[in-house]
């Protein structure tokens, strides 16, 4: 029985676009793939993370611009954004994903700002015209781990992750396709890819059991 072989015209035709596509995608993904590989390692070993540290704990008077503002449930979101913008500029704090909560019973406006590798908690007492906040930072490893997962990093970074995944997929499939055209490497390639797939399936069901 003759060994399976691919026609030469198919080989040359595919290499015209598959090989350059594979090469260019590899150059595009060189440092991006390195970033997600290393952060995947740190993400899987969260015990390396330092203990949470409070960089500052501050109480200060509310800006005079808010002295005549009537805080209410319906306008809490807009007012919270305004207070946070002032506080960021006043204290030089980093931004992030903002969530606002107004407690009418306590006359308390609470802000929760989450960012890669840290967060800020803010409490505003309009009646007393005071603001209290504490700023938490978990270090650079927490930052890169959150960026790896796309946590609190915004839509632009989320789109970047999606685009990176598409290019990685393109790089992987074109590389696999090119190796299939080499008879000396084809059997080894299929064996290794099959072994990797089987190992992943075995580990998956082992964890479930």
N, C-alpha and C positions, 0 to 999 in steps of 0.2 A: 504494500500500500504506500502510495506517495505521501510524503509529508506535506502538510498544509503550507501553501505559499501565497503571498499576495502579488497580484500583477504589478509589473514594473511601472506601467503608466499610472496606476493609482498611487504608487509610492511617490513618484516625481510630482504628480499633481497636488497631493496633499502637503508635501514638504514646501511647496511654494508659499503657502500661507500659514501652515501650522508651525513650522520651525521659527520664522520671524515672530509670530505671535507669542510663542513660548519664550523666546529670548527677550523680547521687549517687556512682557509681563513679569518676567523674573527680575529685570532691572528696576521696574516700577515698584515691585513688592519687596525689594531686598531689605531695606531697613524697617519697613512696615511689618513684614513677616517676622523679623528679628524682635521687634517690640512686642508683638502679640505672643510670640513663643516664650520670651523671658517673663512677661507678665502672667502668662498661663502657669508658669512654674511658681511664681510668688503667690498667685491666687490659690493654688492648690496647697500652699504651705502658709496659711494665715497665722500660724503660731509665731512666725517671724515678725509679725507686726508689733510695733512698740505699744505700750499701754497708752490709753487716751490721756492727753494732756490738755489742760486749760491754759491757753496762752494768755488770756486776760479776763478779768471779771470787773466790769466797770458800771458805775452808776453816775448819771449826769442829768442835768436839767433838760427838759424838752425845749426845742427851739421856740422862740417867740412867735414864729409864723403859725404854729399850731395852737396857740393859746385860745383863739376864738373858734376853733374847729369843734363841731359837735360830732363826737364819735357815735356811730350807730351800726346796727347789723347790716343794713342795706348798703352802707357806704364803707364798710370796714375794709374791703379788699382794696379799694382805691386809696383810702387813707393809709392803710398799712404800707402800700407801695411808696407813697410819698414820704412817710416817716423813714422807711428803710433807705430810700435814696439820699435823704438828708444825713442819716447816720453813717452810711457808707462814705460819703464825702467828708463828714466831720471827723470820723475815726480812721479812715483809710482801710476799711474792711473789704474783703474780697466778696464778689457777688456769688450767686448761685440760684437754685430753684426755690422760690419763695412761696410759702403757704401762710395764710392769715386766718386768725381765729379771734372773734370778739366775744367776750364774756360779759353780758349785760348785768348779771347779778353782782359781779365783782368790779364792774367798770374797768375791765382789763383787756388791753389789746395785745395779743401774743403773735409773734412772728417766728417762723421756723425756716431757716435758710440752710439748705443742704447743698454741698459742693463736693467734687471729688476729693477725698481725703480729709474731710472735715465738715463742720456745721457751726452755725451761730444761732443761739436762742436769745430772743429779745422780748422784754415785757415793758409795755407802756401804760403808765397810770395817768390818764388825762386829768383827773381831778387834782392830783398832786403835781402835775406837770413834771414828772420824772421818767427817766428811761433807764432800764437795767439790761445789760446783755453780758453773755459769756461766749467766748470764741474757742471752739475746740479744733485741734489739729492732730492728725494721726501720723503725720510724716509722709515722706515721698513714696514709700511703698504702698500706702493706702491710696495715694493719688493715682498711681499707675494701675493698681488693681481696679479701682472704680472706672478709670478710663477704658480698661480692657472690657468691662461689662457694660459700658455706656451709662453708668449710673450718675445722675445729676449733672450731666455734661452737655445738655442741650441738643437741639435738633441737628445742628451742623455736624457735630461729632457723631451723632447717630447715623446720619447719611454717609459719613466717611467710613464707618464700620461696615455698613451695607455694601458700599462700593468696594472696599478692601476684600470682603468675602467673595464678591463676584470675580474680582481679578485673581484671587487665590484659587478659586474653582477653575478658572480658565487656565491658569498656570499648571495646575495639577492634571487636568484632563488632556491638555496638549502634550505634556511630558509623557503621560501614559500612552497616548496615541503614537508618539514618535518611537517609543521603545518597542511597540508591537511590530514595527516594520523591520526590526533586526532579528533574524532567525536565531542568532546565537544568544540573544538576551531575552527573547520572548518567553521561553519556558521559565527562566529564572524570575522574570518580572511577574508572570501570572502566579507562580508559586509563592513569592513573597507577598504579593497583594492578597492572595487567598489566605495565607497564614495570618496576616495582620487582621483581616476581616474576621476570621475564625476566632482569633484571640480576643478581639473586642466583644464578640457575641458570647463567648464563654464567660468572660469577666462580667458581662452584663447580667446573665442569668445566675451567676454565682452570687452576685450582690443581692439579687432579688430573693434567692433562696436563703 
